[in-house]
Amino acid sequence: MPDAPPPRTATAAWPALRDGACFLLALAGVLWLVAHGAADLGYNWQWYRVPAFVWGPDGTPGPLLQGLAVTLKLTALSGLGALGAGGIAALLRLSRSVAARALAWAYVEAIRNTPLLIQLLFLYFVIAPALGLDALSSAVIGLSLFEGAYVSEILRAGIVSIDHGQWDAARSLGMGRASAYRLVILPQAVRRVLPPLASQSVSLVKDSSLASVIAMAELTLRGGEIVAHTFLSFEIWFTVAALYWLVTTALSALAAGLERGLAYPT
């Protein structure tokens, strides 16, 4: 029978209590600053009006939850597009073709070195009318290309980090380059790139708020509309921030679970 773990002493519990106290003090300080700032402005808090914008009186989703649904849809579609664009760009950057590497490099550098807001406006007002695209399609394409540039570098770094002996082992088994990628290299690279991809997915959720500039009725635009009609500036924007926080925290927890599931057995 293995030995039982030693009992937890008061000394061992002290760091957890200290950290918890520091967190509570920091939270209290933030709340005090917010309350003090609002008091200086003469702001009249009206939190009791916020639930009506989350859930309608008949139990249907309110405008904030409707906007959140659009945000989740936009994030899911853009995430898939970013993985596709990033995967293609990463493979092109690692190919033997000079033209392919130059094309992928130009895409990554052009996207990463220009603001997402400008890209969305250009897509919606210049490209979309010529192609007959609506706001959702423009937002998905813009976010997919933008996030895909970062995803490509994450995937490329993960692939390059795989030991070259894995390529030699794949070739010794008679695998071609495509089979080696699919069966040997990419499964190992996924374990290494999952944490940065999770961080990028969190960034995607937050970046989706910029789609409000092209009239996408997502969470940020819905929040702005409510503030314009009710002047509940602090209450609505804090609620919008909380909804974003819930989504990003859930994504982080999901990524952590996947990372544990894909971890090599010890």
Residue, then its C-alpha position, 0 to 999 in steps of 0.5 A: m500500500p502506498d504511503a498516505p500523503p502527509p497532512r496539510t499543515a497551517t504553514a502549508a495553507w498560509p500561501a493560499l490564504r495570503d493569495g486569496a486575501c491579496f486577490l480580495l484586496a485587489l478586487a475591493g480596490v477596483l470596486w472602490l475606484v469604480a464606485h468613487g469615479a462614478a460618484d464624482l460623475g454623479y452617476n445614478w446606478q440602475w442595475y435593476r434595468v439590466p436583466a430586461f436586456v439579457w432576458g425579455p419579459d416573455g422569457t426570450p433572449g434579450p438584445l444582449l443575448q441575441g448579440l452574444a449569439v451572433t458573436l459566437k456564430l461569427t467566432a466559430l465561422s472565423g475560427l474555422g476559416a483562420l485554421g484553414a487559412g493559417g494551415i495553408a499559409a504555414l505549409l506554403r511557408l515550409s514548402r520547397s517552392v520559392a514562389a509559395r514561400a514568397l506568397a505566404w510571407a507576403y500574406v502574413e506580413a501584410i495582414r499582421n502589419t495593418p490594423l484589423l479595423i482598416q481591413l474590415l472597412f476595406l473588405y466591406f466597402v470595397i471588396a464586398p460590393a463587387l462580390g455581393l457579400d453581406a456584413l456577416s460574410s465580410a466579417v468572417i473573411g476579414l477575421s479569418l484572414f487576420e487571425g489566420a496570419y497569426v495561426s500560420e506562425i503558430l502552426r509553423a513554429g509547432i511543425v519546425s519544433i518537431d525533431h528532424g528524426q521524425w521525418d527520417a523515421a517517416r521516410s524509412l517507412g515509405m511515407g511521402r511528404a503528405s503522409a508524413y505530415r498527416l500521420v507523424i508530424l501534425p499529430q505531434a505538433v498539435r500537442r505543442v501548439l494547442p496552448p497558443l492556439a487557445s490564446q488566439s481563440v480568446s483574441l478572436v472572440k475579443d477581435s470580433s467586437l470590431a465587426s460592429v463597425i460594419a453594422m454586424a449586430e453582435l454583442t458590442l453593437r447591441g450594447g452600444e445601441i442600448v447605451a444610446h437609448t437608455f444612457l446606462s453606460f456603466e451597467i451595460w458595458f460591464t455586462v457586455a464585458a462579463l459576457y465576453w469574459l464568460v465566453t473566453t473563460a469557457l474557451s480557456a477551460l476547454a483548451a486546458g481540457l483538450e491539452r490534458g487529453l492530448a498530453y503524452p502519458t507519463 
